[in-house]
């Protein structure tokens, strides 16, 4: 009797503990799977956003190329006017050249400018133009004679003279009131002295129009509400 042994079975305790550890392992596995799913969704979202951005940029560049081609096609109807599609510049050649130290246009140059400007306005106001064209900067230049500041003033007067030609109330090919409103909201003037001088002094004394384009998803600023009252030019 004294020699018998009492055997304590531990199976019950082991059986009670096993479900806890199995549940914890399952929880960790589930969390890992959830983490992987979230990461996959995040990566897909980022990839989608990058792809959409790239698609928009490609479409935007294609739109810019198309409108430059339209400007180039329009310029072919006017002798001497060309479009530099690399630098986005309308070059008027002899149509917008100036005498030494002068800012006045002569020889029917102003009339030719007024003929071409409606072409610009039509292209700027169509669906493609509204989508990509931001503004047009009329840039005046001089040759290298004289001081920088005096030439800066002269170059600015030359670009202003081109705007004055657009708003002229006398002479041939006058713009309509609506066209003048478009000029006021679309065009800016700038003087650049003898920066970007050409090969000769005669070629350097010029005015160009530089096309500026909107960025991807950039919206054009609403024009200021003004009507009429264009004023008169008092340049020499």
Buried (B, 14 or more C-beta within 10 A) or exposed (E): EEEEEEEEEEEEEEEEEEEEEEEEEEEEEEEEEEEEEEEEEEEEEEEEEEEEEEEEEEEBEEBBEEBBEBBBEBBEEBEEBBBBBEEBBBBBBBBBBBEEEBBBBEEEBBBBBBBBBBBBBBBBBEEBBEBBBBBBBBBBBBBEEBEEEEBBBBBBBBBBBBBBBBBBEEEEBBBEEEBBBBBBBBBEBBBBBBBEBEEEBBBBBBBBBBBEBBEEEEEBEEEEEEEEEBEEEEEE
